[in-house]
Amino acid sequence: MAAQTPASLSNRTTGSTCLHPLSQLLGIPLDQVTASHPRPRSSGWGEECSRVPLSPAHRKFCLECDMINSKLNDSFHDYKARLTQPPGNRSSDIIIRSIYFLLHAALLNPTARHSFHPFTLQPQHVPCLYGAPHLLCLEVMGFKVNFVACQLFALSAAFWFRIYLHPGKASPEVRHALATILGIYFVVFCFGWYAVHLFVLVLMSYGVMVTTSASNIHRYSFFVAMGYLTICHISRIYIFHYGILTTDFSGPLMIVTQKITTLAFQIHDGLGRKAEDLSAEQHRLAVKVKPSLLEYLSYHLNFMSVIAGPCNNFKDYVAFIEGRHIHMKLLEVNWKQRGFHSLPEPSPTGAVIQKLCMTLLSLLLFLTLSKSFPVTFLLDDWFVHEANFLSRLWYLYVVMQAAKPKYYFAWTLADAVHNAAGFGFSGVDADGNFCWDLLSNLNIWKIETATSFKMYLENWNIQTSTWLKCVCYERVPWYPTVFTFVLSALWHGVYPGYYFTFLTGVPVTLAARAMRNNYRHHFLSSKARKVAYDVVTWAATQLAISYTAAPFVMLAVEPTISLYNTANLAMAFVIAEMKAKAQGPQVSR
């Protein structure tokens, strides 16, 4: 297969950003497959792939996708018909059409920006709805559109909830009930009948909680929740074909699993263990009375976190519902001892505006960068066969950087929703400023400037890291790091790429920890040495993260192996060498 020159990459790096996992598995961007006129519905991936230069392995997989493509046509035809019919009075239809119009104008067909209106959508205006290109549009028009619409609804509902259902105006029961009802509506709006999985798991776990002793509640709840989640992960891939369209209900299920297990362990700490056996944090969060059904449903299904999370502690949530959340945090920092005689009512408006601005910036970066540097670029002929080692490292870093803003967008928006409702106050900083980062899921500045693997992980997906620490790292007696990475991979799903990422992360973490403990103190004697050390460790950390996380977005085995072969396993040898050099006596940090 002839290698392409860098100049030939333009049509690979300027295609659509809405890449389905199947396009990542294929190792080619969908815009190259569908660059010509749309094919009739009978055209399959096998026919399209015959026109594209592919390796034998990719061609084989491409042909296998033909079967999936044919099975999807019927269900997608129904969704296409919904878009091409008059919207009527259904608000959901109007919202989906409007958001689709904006995304189509921004991503898929800039020349059509003023050529049609979402309420008068015609088949000729959406050429990508026909034939093989339909995979490209599924994420744009389906789940992700509903996700954004629900989060925007949740943001509006959060302001309403804080103003009109303030604890001084509504009882805790009313706040619990309405938060639950709105959450159920959003889940059904996004996932339809697949939302039943969420309700079944929550009710099953509630049954386990009320029937199991405090000494065993954490074990049974963990196995029920993780078992159900794993079954859904497997069925979503091998039965429902990679979670296409509305079948990708795993996101809320993953959040609920975190909450179920977190609450179970906290009940176990409060009712099944002695106080002297608990750490300070476990003692603070221990739940000493089992929640009622309404409290249980509200905690797991409230509209603020049911779609995008994050996980939070039960005591913090109940304190928020009952109006004790902010005062409790102020008392923890000895507010009255600072000379203040009354407890204020901090407004979250400033924090919400700041986070919404970051959300908008992240969205713009995602639309720009991911369109120019899709993940499939890592399997391009030029990248695989022609690029030198330094170029490969550079492009690997850039491509993985382009994949981050979508997480920044989703998590920052979810944080803003909680803050708008009045939840997420964490206290006062050293300068006396009110902080609204209790539920923040990432610290972008610390992520982008991290000088160690540990610092990066501590500021990425913070609430999931806290959950892993709560239910695994602090609990298992042997190899806590290994078990934590395995649990993290199992929780994310059963795509092989997840396990490549987390199993690669174990030696990287151990090697980085050993290197830091053995060599960092040599560079602290002068400012110049410290700056040089920080620059080198920053570059090493960012490249190690990019190398480790690449399989996470590639998902499948063959693209991952191809990438590892492309890098000649250089990073693996570097890791092994780092571990070998770090076998000396440990020096505390």
DRENLODO-272360 format. One line per field, with one value per residue (C-alpha): residue number from 1; residue in one letter; x, y, z. Coordinates in Angstrom, 2 decimals. Layout:
N
seq <- NUM,...
type <- a,...
xx <- X,...
yy <- Y,...
zz <- Z,...
***
This chain:
589
seq <- 1,2,3,4,5,6,7,8,9,10,11,12,13,14,15,16,17,18,19,20,21,22,23,24,25,26,27,28,29,30,31,32,33,34,35,36,37,38,39,40,41,42,43,44,45,46,47,48,49,50,51,52,53,54,55,56,57,58,59,60,61,62,63,64,65,66,67,68,69,70,71,72,73,74,75,76,77,78,79,80,81,82,83,84,85,86,87,88,89,90,91,92,93,94,95,96,97,98,99,100,101,102,103,104,105,106,107,108,109,110,111,112,113,114,115,116,117,118,119,120,121,122,123,124,125,126,127,128,129,130,131,132,133,134,135,136,137,138,139,140,141,142,143,144,145,146,147,148,149,150,151,152,153,154,155,156,157,158,159,160,161,162,163,164,165,166,167,168,169,170,171,172,173,174,175,176,177,178,179,180,181,182,183,184,185,186,187,188,189,190,191,192,193,194,195,196,197,198,199,200,201,202,203,204,205,206,207,208,209,210,211,212,213,214,215,216,217,218,219,220,221,222,223,224,225,226,227,228,229,230,231,232,233,234,235,236,237,238,239,240,241,242,243,244,245,246,247,248,249,250,251,252,253,254,255,256,257,258,259,260,261,262,263,264,265,266,267,268,269,270,271,272,273,274,275,276,277,278,279,280,281,282,283,284,285,286,287,288,289,290,291,292,293,294,295,296,297,298,299,300,301,302,303,304,305,306,307,308,309,310,311,312,313,314,315,316,317,318,319,320,321,322,323,324,325,326,327,328,329,330,331,332,333,334,335,336,337,338,339,340,341,342,343,344,345,346,347,348,349,350,351,352,353,354,355,356,357,358,359,360,361,362,363,364,365,366,367,368,369,370,371,372,373,374,375,376,377,378,379,380,381,382,383,384,385,386,387,388,389,390,391,392,393,394,395,396,397,398,399,400,401,402,403,404,405,406,407,408,409,410,411,412,413,414,415,416,417,418,419,420,421,422,423,424,425,426,427,428,429,430,431,432,433,434,435,436,437,438,439,440,441,442,443,444,445,446,447,448,449,450,451,452,453,454,455,456,457,458,459,460,461,462,463,464,465,466,467,468,469,470,471,472,473,474,475,476,477,478,479,480,481,482,483,484,485,486,487,488,489,490,491,492,493,494,495,496,497,498,499,500,501,502,503,504,505,506,507,508,509,510,511,512,513,514,515,516,517,518,519,520,521,522,523,524,525,526,527,528,529,530,531,532,533,534,535,536,537,538,539,540,541,542,543,544,545,546,547,548,549,550,551,552,553,554,555,556,557,558,559,560,561,562,563,564,565,566,567,568,569,570,571,572,573,574,575,576,577,578,579,580,581,582,583,584,585,586,587,588,589
type <- m,a,a,q,t,p,a,s,l,s,n,r,t,t,g,s,t,c,l,h,p,l,s,q,l,l,g,i,p,l,d,q,v,t,a,s,h,p,r,p,r,s,s,g,w,g,e,e,c,s,r,v,p,l,s,p,a,h,r,k,f,c,l,e,c,d,m,i,n,s,k,l,n,d,s,f,h,d,y,k,a,r,l,t,q,p,p,g,n,r,s,s,d,i,i,i,r,s,i,y,f,l,l,h,a,a,l,l,n,p,t,a,r,h,s,f,h,p,f,t,l,q,p,q,h,v,p,c,l,y,g,a,p,h,l,l,c,l,e,v,m,g,f,k,v,n,f,v,a,c,q,l,f,a,l,s,a,a,f,w,f,r,i,y,l,h,p,g,k,a,s,p,e,v,r,h,a,l,a,t,i,l,g,i,y,f,v,v,f,c,f,g,w,y,a,v,h,l,f,v,l,v,l,m,s,y,g,v,m,v,t,t,s,a,s,n,i,h,r,y,s,f,f,v,a,m,g,y,l,t,i,c,h,i,s,r,i,y,i,f,h,y,g,i,l,t,t,d,f,s,g,p,l,m,i,v,t,q,k,i,t,t,l,a,f,q,i,h,d,g,l,g,r,k,a,e,d,l,s,a,e,q,h,r,l,a,v,k,v,k,p,s,l,l,e,y,l,s,y,h,l,n,f,m,s,v,i,a,g,p,c,n,n,f,k,d,y,v,a,f,i,e,g,r,h,i,h,m,k,l,l,e,v,n,w,k,q,r,g,f,h,s,l,p,e,p,s,p,t,g,a,v,i,q,k,l,c,m,t,l,l,s,l,l,l,f,l,t,l,s,k,s,f,p,v,t,f,l,l,d,d,w,f,v,h,e,a,n,f,l,s,r,l,w,y,l,y,v,v,m,q,a,a,k,p,k,y,y,f,a,w,t,l,a,d,a,v,h,n,a,a,g,f,g,f,s,g,v,d,a,d,g,n,f,c,w,d,l,l,s,n,l,n,i,w,k,i,e,t,a,t,s,f,k,m,y,l,e,n,w,n,i,q,t,s,t,w,l,k,c,v,c,y,e,r,v,p,w,y,p,t,v,f,t,f,v,l,s,a,l,w,h,g,v,y,p,g,y,y,f,t,f,l,t,g,v,p,v,t,l,a,a,r,a,m,r,n,n,y,r,h,h,f,l,s,s,k,a,r,k,v,a,y,d,v,v,t,w,a,a,t,q,l,a,i,s,y,t,a,a,p,f,v,m,l,a,v,e,p,t,i,s,l,y,n,t,a,n,l,a,m,a,f,v,i,a,e,m,k,a,k,a,q,g,p,q,v,s,r
xx <- 0.00,1.55,2.27,0.68,2.63,1.82,0.20,-2.40,-3.69,-5.89,-9.01,-8.33,-7.98,-10.75,-13.67,-16.49,-15.78,-18.70,-16.85,-18.68,-16.64,-16.98,-15.14,-12.39,-12.23,-11.99,-9.00,-10.40,-12.48,-15.97,-15.58,-13.07,-15.41,-18.29,-16.47,-18.34,-22.10,-24.21,-24.88,-28.30,-29.29,-28.30,-24.64,-22.67,-19.39,-17.83,-18.57,-17.32,-14.13,-13.27,-12.68,-10.42,-6.82,-6.79,-4.59,-5.89,-6.82,-8.79,-10.45,-11.58,-13.09,-14.69,-16.45,-17.66,-19.26,-21.42,-23.62,-24.01,-24.78,-27.64,-29.18,-29.10,-30.88,-34.40,-34.13,-32.35,-34.94,-37.59,-35.48,-34.86,-38.60,-39.14,-36.77,-38.26,-41.86,-43.50,-42.54,-46.03,-46.21,-43.78,-41.12,-38.65,-38.96,-38.44,-35.39,-33.80,-34.37,-32.97,-29.83,-29.36,-29.59,-26.86,-24.57,-25.13,-24.31,-21.18,-19.80,-21.28,-22.25,-21.12,-22.46,-25.99,-25.89,-28.61,-30.14,-32.70,-34.60,-34.88,-38.66,-38.76,-36.08,-36.18,-34.31,-32.13,-30.90,-29.46,-27.49,-25.61,-28.81,-28.54,-26.33,-23.07,-22.72,-25.61,-23.23,-21.70,-24.95,-26.19,-24.23,-25.01,-28.79,-29.42,-28.07,-25.69,-28.35,-30.69,-27.85,-27.15,-30.85,-31.39,-28.41,-29.68,-33.11,-31.45,-29.59,-32.84,-34.56,-31.67,-32.13,-35.86,-35.21,-32.91,-35.18,-38.71,-38.03,-35.60,-35.44,-37.20,-40.13,-40.50,-40.20,-37.43,-40.06,-41.21,-37.64,-36.82,-39.94,-39.59,-35.86,-36.68,-39.57,-37.47,-34.61,-36.89,-38.31,-34.84,-33.71,-36.81,-36.40,-32.81,-33.08,-36.74,-37.48,-33.82,-34.24,-35.94,-32.47,-31.70,-34.91,-34.51,-30.98,-31.96,-34.96,-32.94,-30.24,-32.83,-34.15,-30.63,-30.16,-33.33,-32.94,-29.20,-27.33,-24.98,-21.99,-22.65,-24.52,-21.41,-20.52,-23.97,-24.64,-21.27,-21.76,-25.36,-24.55,-21.29,-22.76,-25.77,-23.58,-21.21,-24.08,-25.41,-21.94,-21.63,-25.13,-24.73,-21.71,-22.40,-26.21,-27.00,-23.92,-21.65,-24.29,-25.56,-28.46,-30.55,-28.95,-25.99,-27.64,-24.48,-23.50,-26.28,-25.97,-22.29,-23.11,-25.86,-23.48,-21.03,-23.76,-25.17,-21.79,-20.72,-23.86,-23.58,-20.02,-20.95,-23.87,-21.48,-19.07,-21.85,-23.69,-21.32,-17.91,-16.50,-15.73,-12.10,-11.59,-12.60,-10.42,-11.36,-12.97,-14.86,-16.14,-17.32,-19.23,-20.58,-24.37,-25.90,-29.56,-30.70,-32.44,-36.13,-37.33,-37.91,-34.44,-32.90,-34.65,-33.85,-30.17,-29.81,-32.23,-32.22,-32.19,-28.86,-26.69,-28.71,-27.48,-23.83,-23.06,-20.92,-21.17,-21.54,-21.83,-25.24,-24.78,-23.82,-26.86,-29.31,-27.80,-28.35,-31.99,-32.65,-30.92,-27.95,-25.35,-23.78,-24.00,-22.42,-19.45,-19.03,-19.03,-16.35,-14.00,-14.83,-16.60,-17.63,-14.11,-12.99,-14.91,-18.22,-21.33,-23.80,-23.68,-24.04,-25.91,-23.30,-24.66,-23.44,-24.16,-20.55,-19.31,-22.03,-21.21,-17.51,-18.17,-20.58,-17.91,-15.47,-18.13,-18.56,-14.80,-14.44,-17.17,-15.48,-12.13,-13.71,-15.43,-12.19,-9.47,-11.22,-12.18,-8.57,-6.98,-9.32,-8.18,-8.16,-5.18,-3.04,-3.70,-3.04,-0.61,1.79,1.74,2.32,4.91,6.60,6.64,9.77,9.62,9.53,6.78,4.74,5.09,4.11,1.03,0.05,0.13,-1.83,-4.50,-5.04,-5.18,-7.93,-9.95,-10.04,-12.38,-15.48,-14.86,-14.18,-17.50,-19.64,-18.15,-18.00,-21.60,-22.68,-20.84,-22.59,-25.98,-25.32,-24.06,-27.09,-29.28,-27.21,-25.29,-21.50,-20.37,-17.09,-16.20,-13.83,-10.31,-7.26,-8.21,-11.74,-13.41,-16.37,-15.59,-18.04,-15.84,-17.16,-18.47,-15.95,-14.81,-11.60,-9.09,-8.14,-5.14,-3.57,-4.27,-2.53,0.44,0.80,4.40,3.61,1.26,-0.17,-0.92,-2.66,-4.86,-5.76,-7.24,-8.90,-12.35,-11.95,-15.22,-14.58,-11.12,-12.72,-15.17,-12.39,-10.50,-13.61,-14.71,-11.42,-8.07,-8.67,-10.42,-8.40,-5.51,-3.28,-2.08,-4.47,-3.13,-3.62,-7.12,-8.11,-7.07,-8.90,-12.08,-11.82,-11.55,-14.47,-16.62,-15.90,-16.95,-15.71,-14.07,-10.55,-9.09,-10.15,-8.11,-5.10,-5.27,-5.66,-3.25,-0.68,-1.43,-0.31,3.40,3.42,2.09,4.50,7.47,6.63,6.21,9.55,11.37,9.92,10.84,14.40,15.43,13.27,15.23,18.38,16.77,15.49,18.82,18.41,15.61,17.17,17.36,13.79,12.56,14.47,13.07,9.53,9.86,11.21,8.67,5.83,6.78,7.24,3.91,1.94,3.47,2.96,-0.68,-1.18,0.41,-1.58,-4.94,-4.82,-6.36,-9.17,-10.46,-9.54,-11.53,-10.54,-7.51,-6.17,-5.89,-4.22,-1.69,-1.05,-0.31,1.98,3.82,4.09,5.79,7.97,6.93,9.41,7.33,7.16,10.93,11.25,8.92,10.88,14.15,12.68,11.58,14.97,16.78,14.43,15.20,17.41,16.39,13.21,13.34,10.15,8.72
yy <- 0.00,3.24,5.74,9.11,12.30,14.94,17.07,14.40,14.58,17.60,15.61,13.44,16.29,18.55,16.15,16.04,16.04,13.75,10.48,7.39,4.72,2.50,5.05,5.06,1.28,1.43,3.71,6.09,9.27,8.96,12.02,10.17,7.20,9.49,12.28,11.53,11.77,9.82,6.24,4.62,2.81,-0.50,0.51,-1.00,-0.43,-3.24,-1.42,1.89,0.36,-1.07,2.53,3.43,2.20,0.15,-2.41,-6.02,-5.91,-2.69,-3.95,-7.11,-5.12,-2.74,-5.65,-6.95,-3.56,-4.10,-6.41,-3.81,-1.16,-3.16,-3.81,-0.11,1.05,0.27,1.98,4.96,5.28,5.86,8.59,10.19,10.23,12.03,14.78,15.21,15.49,18.65,19.02,19.75,21.11,18.75,20.78,17.91,17.85,21.60,21.47,18.57,20.27,23.58,22.07,19.86,22.94,24.71,21.67,21.02,24.63,24.61,21.18,19.30,21.83,25.42,26.50,25.58,27.91,30.14,27.76,26.01,26.24,23.39,23.53,23.05,20.38,18.40,15.23,17.07,19.34,16.43,14.36,12.58,10.81,8.29,5.28,4.68,8.30,7.85,6.68,10.13,11.82,9.47,11.11,14.60,14.21,11.53,11.07,14.04,16.49,15.21,15.40,19.06,19.89,18.19,19.93,23.31,22.48,21.39,24.69,26.63,24.32,24.74,28.52,28.01,25.39,27.70,30.76,29.37,26.18,27.72,25.76,28.68,28.39,24.63,21.62,19.03,16.52,18.87,19.59,15.85,15.01,17.69,17.05,13.37,14.00,16.33,13.83,11.00,13.19,14.08,10.45,9.32,12.23,11.18,7.40,6.43,2.92,2.27,4.48,1.47,0.03,2.98,2.64,-1.13,-0.79,1.93,-0.05,-3.27,-1.50,0.04,-3.46,-4.63,-1.69,-2.29,-6.07,-6.43,-6.00,-3.06,-5.41,-6.74,-3.93,-2.61,-6.02,-6.89,-3.40,-3.32,-6.67,-5.91,-2.47,-3.39,-6.67,-4.97,-2.25,-4.82,-6.81,-3.62,-2.73,-6.16,-6.16,-2.62,-3.66,-7.25,-7.14,-3.50,-2.99,-0.51,1.61,3.29,5.75,5.53,2.35,4.22,4.55,3.58,7.13,7.68,4.04,4.58,7.65,5.78,2.88,5.27,6.69,3.30,1.96,5.21,5.32,1.62,2.01,5.13,3.29,0.45,2.96,4.53,1.41,-1.52,-0.29,1.17,4.88,4.30,2.18,5.00,7.65,11.29,11.55,8.27,9.42,12.75,11.12,8.09,7.67,6.48,6.24,4.44,6.86,6.71,5.70,9.34,10.37,7.38,8.14,11.83,11.21,8.89,10.39,14.15,16.28,17.96,14.85,12.06,12.77,13.80,13.48,13.95,11.60,13.32,12.32,11.54,13.74,16.73,16.20,15.91,19.01,20.87,19.76,20.71,24.09,23.27,22.84,26.32,26.97,23.60,24.42,27.88,26.40,23.92,26.84,28.55,31.45,33.09,32.90,35.09,37.99,37.54,37.32,35.99,33.40,34.86,33.41,33.36,33.68,31.16,33.49,34.55,30.95,29.85,32.61,31.78,28.09,28.77,30.90,28.01,25.68,27.85,28.10,24.32,23.78,26.12,24.40,21.00,22.01,23.51,21.13,17.79,18.70,19.44,16.62,13.61,10.56,8.52,10.59,8.32,5.50,7.53,6.02,8.94,8.81,5.06,4.70,8.03,10.21,10.11,9.32,12.94,13.79,10.85,11.99,15.53,14.48,12.04,14.88,17.27,14.70,13.77,17.44,17.89,15.13,16.83,19.82,17.65,16.41,19.95,20.96,18.20,18.27,22.05,22.38,19.74,21.64,24.87,23.15,22.12,25.57,27.24,25.16,26.25,22.98,22.76,25.33,24.18,26.98,29.92,30.09,31.70,35.11,34.98,34.27,31.92,28.70,26.68,23.73,20.96,19.05,20.21,17.27,18.77,21.57,22.55,24.69,21.98,19.38,21.33,22.23,18.90,17.87,14.37,11.54,11.79,15.51,14.93,12.13,14.07,16.87,14.80,13.30,14.26,12.83,9.45,9.40,10.18,7.33,4.89,5.94,5.53,2.08,0.49,2.15,2.65,-0.70,-3.43,-4.87,-5.85,-4.02,-1.07,0.69,-2.35,-3.11,0.54,0.63,-2.65,-1.36,1.86,-0.06,-2.34,0.64,2.42,-0.58,-3.62,-1.99,-3.45,0.04,0.83,-2.08,-1.15,2.32,1.34,-1.59,0.68,3.24,0.92,0.68,4.34,5.38,3.16,4.24,7.93,7.61,5.84,8.34,11.29,9.84,9.03,12.00,15.04,16.14,16.52,19.43,21.47,23.07,26.00,27.76,27.13,23.39,23.35,25.14,22.73,19.78,21.13,21.66,18.15,16.47,18.46,17.26,13.68,13.73,15.09,12.57,9.69,10.67,10.91,7.51,5.92,7.47,6.88,3.36,4.86,6.81,4.18,1.51,-1.52,-3.83,-3.45,0.36,0.22,-2.38,-0.39,2.70,0.79,-0.71,2.74,4.03,0.90,0.45,3.19,4.42,0.93,0.63,4.06,2.97,-0.23,1.71,4.22,1.43,-0.25,2.96,3.63,0.52,2.41,3.52,5.59,9.23,10.74,13.61
zz <- 0.00,-1.09,1.62,1.32,1.57,4.16,1.50,0.90,4.44,3.90,3.17,6.20,8.60,7.41,7.65,10.10,13.81,14.61,14.34,15.48,17.32,14.28,12.17,14.78,14.61,10.85,11.07,8.45,8.78,7.43,5.25,3.07,2.72,1.80,-0.02,-3.22,-3.68,-1.18,-2.13,-2.14,1.00,-0.52,-0.69,2.14,3.84,1.84,-1.43,-0.05,1.32,-2.07,-3.19,-0.27,0.20,3.40,5.06,4.94,8.64,8.28,5.09,6.89,9.71,7.24,5.54,8.89,9.52,6.45,8.48,11.23,8.64,7.15,10.56,11.36,8.23,9.40,12.79,11.30,8.54,11.22,12.81,9.41,8.75,12.02,10.94,7.49,8.70,10.10,13.75,15.00,18.51,20.20,21.94,21.69,17.88,17.65,19.92,18.04,14.69,15.91,17.40,14.35,12.14,14.12,14.14,10.45,9.64,11.79,10.96,8.07,5.42,6.05,2.65,3.76,6.76,5.32,2.79,4.93,8.17,10.69,10.64,6.85,6.67,3.43,2.45,-0.07,2.73,4.69,2.19,4.96,5.99,3.18,2.70,4.55,5.80,8.21,10.92,10.80,11.77,14.46,17.22,15.92,15.71,18.32,21.80,21.89,20.76,23.45,25.95,25.21,25.18,28.54,30.11,28.90,30.29,33.54,33.74,33.45,35.91,38.34,38.52,38.99,41.66,43.64,43.43,43.67,45.63,48.08,51.37,53.01,50.59,50.08,52.34,51.83,50.64,47.88,46.80,46.78,44.78,42.11,41.66,41.10,38.69,36.55,36.52,35.40,32.63,31.34,31.30,29.41,26.98,26.23,26.18,25.84,27.04,27.72,30.79,32.38,32.99,35.23,37.22,37.59,38.94,41.43,42.73,42.94,44.92,47.24,47.91,48.71,51.08,53.11,53.33,53.95,57.21,57.59,57.75,54.23,52.50,50.75,49.28,47.96,46.63,44.88,43.13,42.13,40.72,38.99,37.74,36.17,34.66,33.17,31.66,30.07,28.76,27.13,25.66,24.36,22.30,21.26,21.05,20.27,18.07,19.79,21.46,18.33,18.54,21.73,23.05,24.57,27.97,29.83,30.88,33.45,34.48,35.28,37.40,39.27,39.90,41.52,43.74,44.73,45.80,47.46,49.59,50.44,51.70,53.67,55.31,56.12,57.70,59.75,60.91,60.46,61.66,64.84,64.84,65.79,62.66,60.33,58.79,59.38,55.94,56.34,59.73,58.30,55.43,57.33,57.05,60.32,59.23,56.09,53.70,52.89,49.43,48.44,49.60,47.83,44.53,44.76,45.44,42.45,39.93,40.57,37.44,38.23,37.98,36.38,32.84,33.25,36.95,38.82,41.77,45.13,48.77,50.24,53.31,51.16,48.93,51.83,53.44,50.16,49.92,53.54,53.24,55.50,52.77,52.68,56.42,57.14,54.89,56.46,59.95,58.87,58.14,61.46,59.78,63.07,64.45,61.54,63.11,61.31,63.48,60.90,58.17,54.65,51.69,48.89,45.37,42.78,39.85,39.34,39.43,37.00,34.51,34.68,34.07,31.23,29.54,29.90,28.52,25.43,24.91,25.25,22.69,20.21,20.75,20.26,17.03,15.74,16.91,16.55,13.00,12.10,14.12,14.29,16.22,13.02,11.90,14.10,11.62,8.51,6.00,6.28,10.08,10.14,7.39,6.74,9.87,12.02,15.73,16.92,14.44,15.68,19.28,18.33,16.34,19.08,21.59,19.33,18.47,22.11,23.07,20.48,22.15,25.57,25.06,24.75,28.30,29.46,27.91,29.43,32.93,33.26,32.10,34.63,37.36,36.34,36.55,40.15,41.11,39.51,41.82,44.83,45.22,45.13,47.70,49.23,51.65,51.65,50.23,51.87,50.47,51.85,48.49,48.29,46.41,44.34,43.39,45.66,42.63,40.02,37.95,36.62,37.04,33.51,34.44,36.59,33.93,31.19,33.44,35.26,35.87,37.11,36.27,39.79,39.47,36.14,37.45,40.60,38.48,35.75,36.40,40.05,41.34,39.72,41.28,44.64,44.12,43.23,46.33,48.51,47.31,46.25,46.93,50.67,51.10,49.36,51.40,48.45,45.33,45.67,42.57,40.35,41.64,41.28,37.62,36.95,38.59,36.62,33.35,34.25,35.21,31.92,29.84,27.96,24.95,24.68,24.42,27.98,29.31,27.21,28.73,32.35,32.25,30.62,33.31,36.11,35.13,34.09,37.50,39.42,37.31,37.61,41.37,41.75,39.54,41.42,44.80,43.75,41.63,42.33,45.42,43.29,41.40,44.33,45.25,42.82,40.99,37.58,38.21,39.47,36.32,34.09,36.03,35.71,31.94,31.34,33.61,32.04,28.56,29.77,31.60,28.64,26.23,28.66,29.11,25.34,24.79,27.62,26.73,22.96,23.18,25.28,22.29,19.68,21.56,19.47,19.49,15.96,15.94,19.35,18.27,15.10,17.17,19.52,16.56,15.00,18.13,18.12,21.74,22.57,25.45,26.93,26.84,28.44,31.22,31.79,31.91,34.36,36.66,36.46,37.39,40.26,42.31,44.76,48.24,48.28,49.31,50.64,48.68
***
